[in-house]
Amino acid sequence: MRIVAGGQVIAEHLRRFGRDQLICDPWHYLSVLEKKPGALRNGAPFVAWDLPLPIQQVRERLLKQPRGDRAFVELLLIARDVGLEPLQVACELALECGVVSGSLVMNELR
């Protein structure tokens, strides 16, 4: 399925025809995470989220910190606007420093 506006494809989703399949695009659920960041830990769309390795590593470290789920959600919200590549680079830089915090990654993004 494609959604087109102004001659541009603005969204595209493959259809699944099998039975008993749960297909979730985590990016569609960011508004849920804004209200309930704890869903990041066990929510079906987020459990097997295939993010680039540096982002996954930052996620794992942040989720071990108090309010780390909220910090990671803030990073995802920024990535929604700027793209995954800048977030990946910011995460790589934070990991190189050896200290990972949401504010450090955000500073690298800016």
HELIX and SHEET records of a PDB file:
HELIX    1   1 PRO A   26  TYR A   29  5                                   4    
HELIX    2   2 LEU A   30  LYS A   35  1                                   6    
HELIX    3   3 ALA A   39  ASN A   42  1                                   4    
HELIX    4   4 ALA A   44  VAL A   47  1                                   4    
HELIX    5   5 LEU A   53  LEU A   62  1                                  10    
HELIX    6   6 GLY A   68  VAL A   82  1                                  15    
HELIX    7   7 LEU A   84  CYS A   97  1                                  14    
HELIX    8   8 GLY A  102  LEU A  109  1                                   8    
SHEET    1   A 2 ARG A   2  ALA A   5  0                                        
SHEET    2   A 2 GLN A   8  GLU A  12 -1                                        
END                                                                             
